[in-house]
Amino acid sequence: MVLMKFYQKPACSTCRRAKKWLTENGVKITEVDLNQGLSEAELDALIGKRDYLQFLNFRNELYRERKMKAHPPSRGEAIRLMSRHPNLIRRPLLVQGSKIALGFDEDEFRELTSR
């Protein structure tokens, strides 16, 4: 099995549940702690051609304060904000090559890890 990248925050209960699922299912991962932040270039590469708005954590205080649902930021602004405010990044993220699972959904994780 190919080693997957698992972007997470250790204090996040959803991330801990996802990591437990990965461990129980024998999935080998390289962990990336989002507390350390990601550069704008890393975020741009991670998002690729996907809808960048899916990477925004709509439960985040900054997301709500800036009313991003009603007034979404541009791609560049969203990437800048996520780079400066890692809590704004939706998590966890499980990455295998060009495939990404955003958030923790067992079915999505199962599909991604069975390839």
Secondary structure, DSSP 8 states (H G I E B T S, - for coil): ---EEEEE-TT-HHHHHHHHHHHHTT--EEEEEGGG---HHHHHHHHTTS-GGGGB-TTSHHHHHTTTTTS---HHHHHHHHHH-GGGB-S-EEEETTEEEES--HHHHHHHHT-
